[in-house]
Amino acid sequence: MNASAPGSGQGGLGPRGSLVMSLTITLLLGMLSLLVMFPAAEHLRSLRNGERADATLHTSGSCMIGHCRVEFEADGRTVVADLPTGSGGGKQSVGAALTVRYQADDPQVVAREADVGGGGAALLAWISGGTALLFLILSAVAAVFLVRQRRKTAAAGPGIAV
């Protein structure tokens, strides 16, 4: 039998590679959740009691990753500020009317009023955290599989390849 034939098990990652990949994905998703999305949700919640203003969408884009800007009046001056990571409203077109909340002492710190409950950032934090937990469980299963396979190979004897 040819060792490189399809179905021989030689073309994939193998159990060790799968374990390393699962642990890497776990780490990345956990970091996304803990270091980016949970703080973004907390930042949005911190603006619940901020000053309220009517605004227009100045620059649209992917608001969830912080690529939207709004324009509004604060203390008699026009402010153009970036919406923070985790904001919604990315499907709205430039010039769309919306209501924002901002810090009275720093109008550059702003969020859509619809997002001050945590918005999509909180949802994405829980989803990425749950997915990280799933990959951690898969990593544990792969580790158990590797240990059992080694024990099985060791018990079979030195002259027999499994």
C-alpha positions in Angstrom: 0.0 0.0 0.0 1.3 3.4 -0.9 1.9 5.6 2.2 0.8 8.8 0.4 -2.4 7.3 -1.0 -5.6 9.1 -0.1 -7.2 7.8 3.1 -3.8 6.5 4.4 -3.8 9.3 7.0 -0.5 10.9 5.8 -2.0 14.0 4.1 -3.6 15.7 7.1 -2.3 17.5 10.1 -2.4 14.5 12.4 -3.4 14.5 16.0 -0.5 16.7 17.2 -1.0 19.3 14.5 -4.7 19.4 15.3 -4.0 19.8 19.0 -1.6 22.7 18.3 -4.1 24.3 15.9 -7.0 24.0 18.4 -4.9 25.5 21.2 -3.9 28.4 18.9 -7.5 29.1 17.9 -8.5 28.9 21.6 -5.8 31.4 22.5 -6.7 33.9 19.7 -10.5 33.7 20.4 -9.9 34.1 24.1 -7.7 37.1 23.6 -10.3 38.7 21.2 -13.0 38.2 23.8 -11.0 39.3 26.9 -8.7 41.9 25.5 -10.9 43.5 22.8 -14.6 42.9 22.9 -15.3 42.8 26.7 -13.5 46.2 27.2 -15.3 47.6 24.1 -18.6 46.6 25.6 -17.7 48.2 29.0 -16.6 51.4 27.2 -19.9 51.6 25.4 -21.8 51.0 28.7 -19.7 53.8 30.3 -21.5 56.3 28.1 -25.0 55.5 29.3 -25.2 58.7 31.3 -23.3 60.8 28.8 -24.6 64.0 27.1 -27.2 63.3 24.4 -26.9 64.9 20.9 -28.4 64.5 17.5 -25.8 63.4 15.0 -25.3 62.4 11.4 -23.1 59.6 10.1 -20.1 61.4 8.7 -18.1 58.4 7.4 -19.6 54.9 7.1 -17.7 51.7 7.0 -17.4 48.7 9.3 -18.6 50.3 12.6 -18.1 47.0 14.5 -14.3 47.4 14.1 -14.3 51.2 14.7 -14.3 52.6 11.1 -17.3 55.0 11.4 -17.4 58.7 12.3 -20.2 60.9 13.4 -20.7 64.6 13.3 -22.7 66.5 16.0 -22.9 69.8 17.9 -21.3 69.9 21.4 -21.1 73.1 23.4 -21.8 75.2 20.3 -19.0 73.6 18.2 -19.1 70.9 15.5 -17.4 67.7 16.5 -16.4 64.9 14.2 -15.6 61.8 16.3 -14.9 58.1 15.7 -17.5 55.6 16.9 -15.7 53.0 19.1 -15.1 49.4 18.4 -18.3 47.4 18.8 -20.6 50.0 17.5 -23.5 49.1 15.2 -24.9 51.1 12.4 -22.5 50.1 9.7 -25.3 49.5 7.1 -26.4 53.1 7.3 -25.3 55.5 4.6 -23.4 58.7 5.1 -25.8 61.5 6.3 -28.1 59.1 8.2 -29.5 60.7 11.4 -28.7 59.1 14.7 -28.6 59.9 18.4 -25.3 59.8 20.2 -24.0 59.9 23.8 -20.7 61.6 24.6 -18.6 62.6 27.6 -19.2 66.2 28.6 -15.5 66.9 29.2 -14.4 65.1 26.0 -16.9 65.1 23.1 -14.5 62.9 21.1 -15.5 60.0 23.3 -18.9 59.1 21.7 -21.1 56.2 21.0 -24.5 55.6 19.3 -27.3 55.8 21.9 -28.5 52.4 20.6 -25.1 50.9 21.6 -24.7 52.1 25.1 -26.1 48.9 26.5 -23.0 47.0 25.2 -24.4 46.4 21.7 -22.7 44.0 19.3 -19.5 44.1 21.3 -21.0 42.3 24.2 -22.6 39.7 21.9 -19.4 39.2 20.0 -17.5 38.9 23.3 -19.7 36.1 24.5 -19.7 34.3 21.1 -15.9 34.4 20.8 -15.5 33.4 24.4 -17.9 30.4 23.9 -16.1 29.4 20.7 -12.8 29.6 22.6 -14.2 27.3 25.2 -15.4 24.9 22.5 -11.9 24.8 21.0 -10.4 24.2 24.5 -12.7 21.2 24.9 -11.6 19.9 21.4 -8.0 20.4 22.5 -8.6 18.3 25.6 -10.2 15.5 23.5 -7.3 15.6 21.1 -4.8 15.4 24.0 -6.6 12.4 25.5 -6.6 10.7 22.0 -2.8 11.3 21.7 -2.1 9.8 25.1 -4.3 6.7 24.4 -2.7 6.3 21.0 0.8 6.4 22.6 -0.2 3.9 25.2 -1.6 1.6 22.6 1.5 1.8 20.5 3.8 1.2 23.5 1.7 -1.8 24.6 1.8 -3.4 21.1 5.6 -3.8 21.3 8.6 -2.3 19.7 8.5 -4.4 16.5 4.9 -3.6 15.6 4.0 -0.3 14.0 0.4 0.8 14.4 
